[in-house]
Amino acid sequence: MKQMIAAIVLIFSSHILFAQEETTREERSSSDFWERISVGGNFGLQFGSVTYIDLSPMIGYRFTDQFTAGPGFTYRYLKYRGYEASSIYGGSFFARHLIGKQFFAQVQYESLSTEYLTVVNQEPYFKRDWVSGFFVGGGLYQPLGRRGAVLLSAMYNLMYDNIKSPYNSPWVLNVGFTL
């Protein structure tokens, strides 16, 4: 498993180095840093017997027209009617490579502080802990205008823990955006 993760990281890291070699000195000096910054992420709301709010912004740097990488942040609020509310929060780092004009491959590492149910001395209680995830996958990239796009992704968590994970499956489906 560690060898697979190392190979994926090496592939994406080598792309960054190659991308830096592709640009000439004049292109680098004339390119505007802020033009290469992209913002986006995910946002979700649900109200009723379950209240769920998800704010997950991401900030990326476009190393090339095909390759973007950067940090992300997550805050989720969850409240079941009749139970105490819970918050999930943490950070992530992603690397995304466009394949053609409408597909992308992505890897993402995240670490979230979450509560999970555990049992000690035959008594159930909630424990808060940091839970890591390493996602690989990809999806559809639908451009909107000159800079924007909608992303539909399917990601698989290679570090999925069915006890601690805030996800109910190693597969995570998302709809996101970027500007």
Protein Blocks (a to p, Z undefined) as FASTA:
>chain_A
ZZmmmmmmmmmmmmmmmmmmmpcfklmmmpcfklmpcceddddddedjbccddddddddd
dfblmbccdddddddddddehiacdddddddddddddehjlbccddddddddddddddee
hiacddddddddddddddddddehjkbccdddddddfkbcfklpmbfbfbdcdddddZZ
